[in-house]
Amino acid sequence: MAPGAFANNGPVGDYAGGITASVVITCIVAASGGAIFGYDIGISGGVTTMVPFLQKFFPSILRNAAEAKTNMYCLYNSQTLTAFTSSLYIAGLASSLVASRLTASFGRRNIMVLGGFTFLAGAAINGGAENIFMLILGRILLGLGVGFTNQATPVYLSEMAPPKWRGAFNVGFQFFLGFGVIIASVINLGAFRVSWGWRFSLGFAVVPAAIMTIGALLISDTPSSLVLRGKFEQAKQSLIKARGIGTDVEPELNDLIKSSAIAKAATEEPFATIFERQYRPHLVMSILIPLFQQATGINIIAFYGPVIFESVGFGHNGALLAALALASTNFVCIMVSGAVVDRFGRRFLLLEGGVHMFIFQVAVAVLLAAVTGVSGTKHISKGSGVLMLILMCIYVAGFAWSWGPLVWLIPSEIFPMKIRMTGQSISIAVNFAVTFVLTQTFLSMLCHFKFGAFLFYAGWNVVMTVFVLLFLPETKGIPLDSMYVVWEEHWYWHRFVKARSSSVMP
């Protein structure tokens, strides 16, 4: 068998039922949790280019801009400014680790509600901030909220969706994330015209948070979560709603009960269990998949897109319009992913996306080197600026139908029940940890590496594409409780799990 390949000749342990109105509505409500994360991603970069915001909190940046010979790559190089952006991610790292136990004990839905309330409080504080302390405090609360929702929502979607369409349902989280970025970009575009616009941009985050929180209060928890907490009758009713009235849900319910019993019988601490040899592939994926997603450089463009475009001479309005173009491209291509992920599979999209992003990051770097010079003191022409935007949009397209949505899908579907929340917790924590490091260092890297910053991320795209080719098995269409099969038949990972069987692998 070819490296990383898995012959999916049909569903393993397939269950009755199809797509119902109930499961669609429930998953839409749950996936809307992605909107709060997306809104924050989209709003940060635009706000940090608003003059009234900079005058109040970061006046040194405006002084740099006033210097005629300022290196364009170093215009926004401020550690305090990067702390404003990155503080959310260190808070998200902390809450994602705590959320593992909370989600197992109190359910996926309840943690989504908790995350929504926490995010709402952070948005209110940011909108009314009067000093750096309030600004950072609000960002920390936003981070705690995002950590909780990012932990619970992808797992909720994977557990609730029919196995055959699990990829499409899970992509819904990234769909709403992209939608949140677009809304933020539009609001930034209008808000920069008034002196208090930055307050409106930051404070408006209470709206998606309130919508998601109220919606989460109205939906039921997943059958897996209910079974794990001993609520068997509620789990059965949840399955009947999700799979359709009249559908025989007993086989799926029985498998969930068996998996739950095995999970509860395990005496090991989950964070210790996941380090056992038979879970080596799961642990590796929970670390490397989110690390590689951040190493694509996408969030740098998402957070600092307006900063980058203004630095190269777009002007404030042009920079925000460019950010909106990127967000719109991202949103449209996420829908492409949802349409094809369960047909072509996870591996195909990741491999195509890696090659795609590498090519266009190199193209952006070459363009910047050619038109701005090594020193970065030459301003880019209008035509070259438009070409750079086009190249970045094509790059974003490659991310949006591959590493964007699949980083939430794959970790949420590969773990057995007894370590599912632990594995998801590690995955989210790694995502936040790497994002924190990159956001904290990018403006300094841009100042020193100049166009080479894009080559840095292009190199990572090579590494991650080779990793997927060799080590990631295909998981499309496999029921969660039969996922052990992909590891047993993998050319490399089978040596760790080959002694396992369906009778003992939850």
Helices and strands as residue ranges (DSSP letters): H 21-31, H 33-47, H 51-57, H 59-65, G 72-74, H 79-106, H 108-127, H 132-160, G 163-165, H 166-191, H 197-203, H 206-217, H 223-228, H 232-243, H 250-265, H 270-273, G 277-279, H 280-295, H 298-311, H 316-344, H 346-372, H 382-400, H 403-413, H 417-449, H 452-471, G 480-482, H 484-488, H 494-497
